[in-house]
Amino acid sequence: MAWSAASSYSVAPLHIIHLLAATFLSPGLVLGARALYQKLTGQAIGGFTTVIILELLMGGFILLSLGINAEYLAAIYDETKLRPRYIVAESLPAGYCGTIAPEAHS
């Protein structure tokens, strides 16, 4: 019930997915480059480089695509709340036709 209350009125949980994507993709790129360097210098265990690079990069890109989808979902969620785009500060009287009163010309 607490999770429902926290996530029903906010898009923050959807934005957290982008942070997770950056958290996993950035080190994934660094570790992937390190694994590739070890492979090229002959220090890597056979088969390890391919597995680790694919796992790190695909995991990061999957989270990134989820983050992009979450941004679209957040925009749709904001639009479906049916809140006005602006608030009217004052309204004109009924029958107002947009003409200037004669006293204003003098």
N, C-alpha and C positions, 0 to 999 in steps of 0.2 A: 504494500500500500504506500509506503514511503517513496519508493521508486516511481510509482505512478504519479504521486503528487509532485515530485521534483521534475519529472520529464513532461508533464502535461502542459505546463505554462511557459516553457523555455525551449529554445533551440540550442542551448549550451551543450547538451550531450551530443548533438550532431556536430558541433564545432570541435569537440574533443577528438573526433575521429581524424581530423586533419592534423592535430598535434601528434596523435599516435603514428600517423603515416610518416611525418617528418622525423619522429623519434626512431622509427625502425628503418626508414629508407636511407637516412644520412649515414649511420654507422654501417648499414648494409653495403653501401657503395664503397666505404673505406675498407671494410673487411674483404669485400670482393676484390678490390684492387690489390690488397695485400696477398690474398690467396693466389691471384693471377701472377703476381711477382714471384711468389714462392714456386709456382709451377714453372715459370720461365727460367728460374735459376736452378731448378732441379731439387729443391728442398721439400717439395710437397709430397704427401702420400698419394699413391695412384688412385684416381677416382674421386678424391676428396674435393679437389678444386671445382669440378663441374657441379657436384652436389651442393656445395656451400654457396657458390655464386648463384645458382638457380634458386635455391631456397631463400636466400636473403633478398635478392632483387625481386623475385616474383611476389614474395610476402609484402615487401614495401610498395610495389606497384598496385597490388590488390587493395591494400589499405588506402592508397592514394585515390584509386577509382571509387572506393566506398566514400571517401571524404567528398569527392566531387558530387556524387549522387546525394550525399547528405546535405550539401549546400542547396541543391535544387529542391530537395524535400523541405528544407527550412523555408525557402522562398514560397513554396506552395502553401506551407502551413501558415505563414504570415498572411498570405492573401485570403485564405479561407476563413480567417477570423472575422471577416467582414467589417473591419474597422475603417473609418473614413480616412482618406488620404490627407485631409486637412480638416481643421475645426473652424467653423464660421463664428467670427467674433460678434457680429451683430447682423440682424436681418432688417430688411426694408419693410415699410408698411404695405399692407395689401393694396393693390391698385396703383402702386408706384410705377410710372411709365418711363422714368429716366430723364425727365426734363428738369431744368434748373429753375428754381423758384424765382419769381420776378424781383424779390428783395435782394437777391444775390448779385444782380447785374449792376446795381447802383453803387 
